[in-house]
Amino acid sequence: MGEVKLHGFWYSPFTLRVVWTLKLKDIAYENIEEDRYNKSVKLLEYNPVYKKTPVLVHNGKPLCESMLIVEYIDQIWPHNSLLPADPYHRALARFWVNYTDDLVSAVVPFFRSNTDEEREKSVENVRKHLAVVENQCFDDQKKIFGGDILNIVDIAFGSIFKFFEVVEDIIQVKVLEDEKFPHLCSWYNNFKNVPIIKDNLPDHDKMAAFVKAIREKILASS
């Protein structure tokens, strides 16, 4: 199906979405690691609007935005499909994929919080968003969003939860607590123990050190 290249950051939750999708479909690709502070000329050429990763290049044609890339891969390589076949369930899956944007918007202030007041407010907001997913998406029988197999919603949420898990360790505040969110905690444990996901998760300590350095730079400049 032609040449596939991926421009991304190894620690980025958005790059992870694409990596997991490529791995789940066993697609060979060239990984091009970008420098957050010195992005390549090619990356800026491929994504002149947002100038960010990830960018997938398939047969010389670039595509930006992580979940658009995931859907593109799923359409070009339809085996191990990540989107439900039924149109209604496919629309529901896309709804919850879109909801991850709301979750990211809640997690960012938590990541950037620098005072007890900021942290307390951001934690409350994150928990509000987690409660929506806990109460609307799961029951005692559902292990992952796709039921028995991973689907596009698992990919979308899983990458954010990995980043969130790292931020919790950096800030030393536990938000995703088992007693408050039993279904979500169970889902995340099931998700990250799927062999393809487990084998392609960034090293936790290495990621924590890197993300902590990024956070310190952001706070120092604010």
Beta strands, then each sheet from edge to edge (+ up, - down):
strand 1: 4-8
strand 2: 30-33
strand 3: 55-58
strand 4: 61-64
sheet 1: 2+ 1+ 3- 4+
end
